[in-house]
Amino acid sequence: MPNLKAILVLGAGVDSVLGDPDLPGDAPVLRLVDAGLSGPMAEYALYAVLHFQRRMADYFEQQRSATWQRRDELLAKRWTVGVMGLGVLGATVAQRIAAQGYPVAGWSRSGNPVEGIEVYAGAAGFDPFLARSRVLVNVLPLTPGTRGILNARTFSTMPAGSYMVNIGRGGHVNEVDLIAALDAGQLAGAMLDVFDQEPLPAVHPFWRHPKIIVTPHVAAPTLASESEAQVVGNIGRLERGEQPLGLVDRKKGY
Ligand SMILES: NC(=O)c1ccc[n+]([C@@H]2O[C@H](COP(=O)([O-])OP(=O)(O)OC[C@H]3O[C@@H](n4cnc5c(N)ncnc54)[C@H](OP(=O)(O)O)[C@@H]3O)[C@@H](O)[C@H]2O)c1
């Protein structure tokens, strides 16, 4: 396509496009900026936090054997949540959870402030951020710098018996390390929406692990009308020589 002017990606993440060996070197890559995705992402993450905090997995299990047993529950104000990635989607996820009374911190590369959220930055901020996070919610983009970031070292820096929610990309998770951390009790549960291989193969151990909840990449599906409006708007901006929305920095990978 010698006249290609731009590549408009119908999603917020561009890892699959940037990883394409046939990607032309010069055309700008534009991703979706929110386009209605932040609300559904926040709902999914909030559901996961509530599910874990209110011991719903235990109660679902108890119901199978008609067991009436009250479990200890910590109040929301003592249930610390950490959001990895404070971009367009992560900032909304963090603020919506914080609005329900959870102490929320976030972690990003730059440490840019997000109202109402305690922000940790870069490599130096990572361990203190993890050490205070009872539930870790991943909303990072998948780049060479973030691939495999949810690994044994990360899990062991979190408080014992923590929880992990992944709505970023499957490539963020070291799958062997995750199962080991769950089996050892270092993690008490995980809710996973994205996987290295999608659809998740029927034989994959995640399907049958008692501490894992699997959903089929549904946290925030692309919305046709919002995306269409943004794509049309961006084509107009390019034609008028204006700065488009969602211009991807190929060096940073997001
Ligand atoms: N499950 C789903 O249905 C679904 C739907 C949509 C999107 N997603 C995923 O969500 C991701 C995030 O989307 P977005 O629109 O919020 O992206 P974004 O606006 O580009 O934000 C990315 C955030 O991650 C931070 N970050 C990137 N690399 C980092 C690193 N090495 N260390 C620390 N922080 C780093 C950035 O830090 P700075 O602020 O310093 O730049 C920024 O805060 C997408 O890439 C996609 O993979 C999933």
Ligand as a Chemical Component Dictionary entry (heavy atoms), coordinates in Angstrom:
data_LIG
# 
_chem_comp.id                   LIG 
_chem_comp.type                 NON-POLYMER 
_chem_comp.pdbx_formal_charge   0 
_chem_comp.three_letter_code    LIG 
# 
loop_
_chem_comp_atom.comp_id 
_chem_comp_atom.atom_id 
_chem_comp_atom.alt_atom_id 
_chem_comp_atom.type_symbol 
_chem_comp_atom.charge 
_chem_comp_atom.model_Cartn_x 
_chem_comp_atom.model_Cartn_y 
_chem_comp_atom.model_Cartn_z 
_chem_comp_atom.pdbx_ordinal 
LIG N1  N1  N 0  -9.524  -6.428 28.522 1  
LIG C1  C1  C 0  -10.034 -5.591 27.654 2  
LIG O1  O1  O 0  -11.188 -5.775 27.214 3  
LIG C2  C2  C 0  -9.251  -4.386 27.212 4  
LIG C3  C3  C 0  -9.922  -3.361 26.519 5  
LIG C4  C4  C 0  -9.214  -2.217 26.162 6  
LIG C5  C5  C 0  -7.870  -2.092 26.481 7  
LIG N2  N2  N 1  -7.228  -3.100 27.157 8  
LIG C6  C6  C 0  -5.811  -2.948 27.516 9  
LIG O2  O2  O 0  -5.657  -1.769 28.312 10 
LIG C7  C7  C 0  -4.405  -1.184 27.972 11 
LIG C8  C8  C 0  -4.313  0.251  28.470 12 
LIG O3  O3  O 0  -5.063  1.126  27.653 13 
LIG P1  P1  P 0  -5.013  2.748  27.867 14 
LIG O4  O4  O 0  -5.859  3.346  26.809 15 
LIG O5  O5  O -1 -5.283  3.093  29.282 16 
LIG O6  O6  O 0  -3.454  3.006  27.563 17 
LIG P2  P2  P 0  -2.611  4.357  27.795 18 
LIG O7  O7  O 0  -3.527  5.537  27.888 19 
LIG O8  O8  O 0  -1.538  4.351  26.756 20 
LIG O9  O9  O 0  -1.970  4.164  29.250 21 
LIG C9  C9  C 0  -0.925  3.278  29.502 22 
LIG C10 C10 C 0  -0.473  3.454  30.944 23 
LIG O10 O10 O 0  0.514   2.444  31.242 24 
LIG C11 C11 C 0  1.683   3.081  31.742 25 
LIG N3  N3  N 0  2.895   2.328  31.345 26 
LIG C12 C12 C 0  3.261   1.921  30.098 27 
LIG N4  N4  N 0  4.442   1.269  30.155 28 
LIG C13 C13 C 0  4.815   1.271  31.460 29 
LIG C14 C14 C 0  5.938   0.763  32.152 30 
LIG N5  N5  N 0  6.929   0.112  31.519 31 
LIG N6  N6  N 0  6.003   0.935  33.490 32 
LIG C15 C15 C 0  5.016   1.601  34.151 33 
LIG N7  N7  N 0  3.912   2.107  33.556 34 
LIG C16 C16 C 0  3.824   1.938  32.216 35 
LIG C17 C17 C 0  1.688   4.465  31.131 36 
LIG O11 O11 O 0  2.532   5.299  31.896 37 
LIG P3  P3  P 0  2.675   6.882  31.538 38 
LIG O12 O12 O 0  1.418   7.507  32.080 39 
LIG O13 O13 O 0  3.866   7.298  32.290 40 
LIG O14 O14 O 0  2.809   6.966  30.054 41 
LIG C18 C18 C 0  0.200   4.814  31.203 42 
LIG O15 O15 O 0  -0.124  5.272  32.506 43 
LIG C19 C19 C 0  -4.345  -1.366 26.461 44 
LIG O16 O16 O 0  -3.016  -1.265 25.975 45 
LIG C20 C20 C 0  -4.920  -2.762 26.284 46 
LIG O17 O17 O 0  -3.866  -3.720 26.320 47 
LIG C21 C21 C 0  -7.894  -4.229 27.509 48 
# 
loop_
_chem_comp_bond.comp_id 
_chem_comp_bond.atom_id_1 
_chem_comp_bond.atom_id_2 
_chem_comp_bond.value_order 
_chem_comp_bond.pdbx_ordinal 
LIG N1  C1  SING 1  
LIG C1  O1  DOUB 2  
LIG C1  C2  SING 3  
LIG C2  C3  SING 4  
LIG C2  C21 DOUB 5  
LIG C3  C4  DOUB 6  
LIG C4  C5  SING 7  
LIG C5  N2  DOUB 8  
LIG N2  C6  SING 9  
LIG N2  C21 SING 10 
LIG C6  O2  SING 11 
LIG C6  C20 SING 12 
LIG O2  C7  SING 13 
LIG C7  C8  SING 14 
LIG C7  C19 SING 15 
LIG C8  O3  SING 16 
LIG O3  P1  SING 17 
LIG P1  O4  DOUB 18 
LIG P1  O5  SING 19 
LIG P1  O6  SING 20 
LIG O6  P2  SING 21 
LIG P2  O7  DOUB 22 
LIG P2  O8  SING 23 
LIG P2  O9  SING 24 
LIG O9  C9  SING 25 
LIG C9  C10 SING 26 
LIG C10 O10 SING 27 
LIG C10 C18 SING 28 
LIG O10 C11 SING 29 
LIG C11 N3  SING 30 
LIG C11 C17 SING 31 
LIG N3  C12 SING 32 
LIG N3  C16 SING 33 
LIG C12 N4  DOUB 34 
LIG N4  C13 SING 35 
LIG C13 C14 SING 36 
LIG C13 C16 DOUB 37 
LIG C14 N5  SING 38 
LIG C14 N6  DOUB 39 
LIG N6  C15 SING 40 
LIG C15 N7  DOUB 41 
LIG N7  C16 SING 42 
LIG C17 O11 SING 43 
LIG C17 C18 SING 44 
LIG O11 P3  SING 45 
LIG P3  O12 DOUB 46 
LIG P3  O13 SING 47 
LIG P3  O14 SING 48 
LIG C18 O15 SING 49 
LIG C19 O16 SING 50 
LIG C19 C20 SING 51 
LIG C20 O17 SING 52 
# 
